[in-house]
């Protein structure tokens, strides 16, 4: 058995590109920049190193997100990895991308347009509550 699940959050690197399959299914393609925080060996300072992740989403939701998300929007994504390879101009090409199952809008702009959710009162957590 194997598990293929991906959870990332970051900012869109470009506006969403919307296309359709031959059968008419909407396909949204976009990139997400995800920072990796590492210590710089020369300066000793912590620095962010970006990773650029290609993402694709299918169906009616793919079409809907194009109205709300744009370059710079912050999102959280859940999906699975998919490897694709093809030949272009006589050269073999390949890429690893995330097929998006769920997407959550994290930018302030999008949060303001969503209906407010009632919040439960915070509960104090003590060491005895942690199971490990």
N, C-alpha and C positions, 0 to 999 in steps of 0.2 A: 504494500500500500504506500502511496505517496500523497503528500499534501501540497497543493499549489494555491496559496492565499497570499495576498499582498495588501498591506495597509500603509498608505503614505499620506502625508499632508505637505502642502507647499503652494507655490504661486504659479498660475498659468504663464507660460513663457511666450505665448502667442494667442491671438484670437482663434476660436474654434473654427475648424474647417468642416463644413457639412456637405456630404455627398450621399449618394444612394447606391445600393447594390443593384445588380441587373434585375432583381425581383422587386425593387422599389423600397427596400428596407433602409431607413435613414442610418447613416454612419457618421458619427462625430469624431474627428481626430484633433488632438491637442497635446501640448507638452506641459509637464509640471517640473518646476525646479525644486529639488529637495536638498536641503543643506546637510552636510556631514561636518560635525564639529571636531577639529583635531588641534593638537598642540603643535605650533610651529617649532621645529627643532632648533632653528637659529635664534629666534627671538624669545622663545619660551611662552609666547602669548597664544591664547586660544583663538582659532580662526575658523570661519565658515568656508567650506569647500562645496560648491554646488554640484549636484548630480542632475542630469537632465533626463527625464523619463518620458518616453512616448506613450500616449494613452489613446484608446479607442473605445467608443461606446456605441451600442446598436439600439435601434427601435425608436419608439415615440419619445422616450425620455431623452434620447440623443438629440432629437430635434428641439425639444423644449429647453434644454440647457443653453442653447445658443442665444436665447433671449435674455439670459441672466448673467452669464459668465463671459468675461473678456480678459484680455491680456492683463496680468497683475492680480486677478481675483484669487483669493486664498480658498483652497478646497481641501477636503479630506476624501480620500478615495479608497475603496475596497474592491478588490478584483482578483484576477489570476494572471500569471505570466503566460505569454504565448510567443514562441519563436517562429519567425517567418524567414524564408530565404527565396530568392528569385534571381534571374539573370537579366542584366541590363547592359546594353552595348557590349555584349560579349564578356562581361565581368560578373562573377558571382557576388551577390550582395545578401546581407542578412540583417535582422534586427530583432531585439527583444523588446516587447511592449506589454503594457498592462491592459487587459480587457476588463473594462470597468463594469462592476455589478451594481455598486452603490456609490453615490457622490453626495457630499454634504457641503453646502456653501458656508464658508467661514468668514468671508469678508464682511465688514461692518455694513456696507451698502446692502448686501443680500439679507443680512440678519434683520435689518430694519423693515424689509418688505414681508418677512414671514410673521404670522400671527404670534403674539407672545405666549410662551408656555408658562404655566404656573410652576413656581419653584417650591420644592419641599424645604422645610427648615433643615439647616445643616446639623448633623449629629456629630458629637465628639467621638473621636476614635481613640481607644486606649490600646496598649500593647496586648491585653488579654483578648481583644477582638481579632487579632491577626492569627490565622491558622498555622503559621509556620515559625 
